[in-house]
């Protein structure tokens, strides 16, 4: 019978310890990378493994891009419309503006986490300006209904612009004022204009949902 001594078992113990440490690191990295602040959508997609497909309007990989964040009701259709906008490089749907960490879809649906269904847009400012993205945003929903879009209601469906820079804040406020004063809307705009904080990626099946299912716009979910 082979006799195992403490010395002979040491390599095995060391190997097990290393594997445990690697597993813990992987779990911690996954948790950390589910959140996203003011960084690039494409960069975050690589880190989280969410597989954010480039749009049909994608340009060269070396293109200098900016990021914008919006909430306009159900994020399925909103993402689809932004993805079809020339100059948009990549998109992601997720949860923004809340007060809990790592929210899941079912939690957000309870209207208790404070998050809005949101879309982050990576775009080429040489092709489309932030002001033009704001025009797209206003056209996608009714910004005069508080915490509601069509059949969907609750604060998770609120209208919001999450600005990443002082310039975006100024542009959003000016755009909102122009639309409010234009007389095109029957009621005042209730859209929030607030700083972008953490953006939590929605579950994989929500990403590019409309494209994957070949549907137009949003469906009650």
Beta strands, then each sheet from edge to edge (+ up, - down):
strand 1: 35-36
strand 2: 66-72
strand 3: 88-96
strand 4: 116-123
strand 5: 148-149
strand 6: 152-153
strand 7: 159-163
strand 8: 192-195
strand 9: 199-201
sheet 1: 1+ 9- 3+ 4- 2+ 7- 8-
sheet 2: 5+ 6-
end
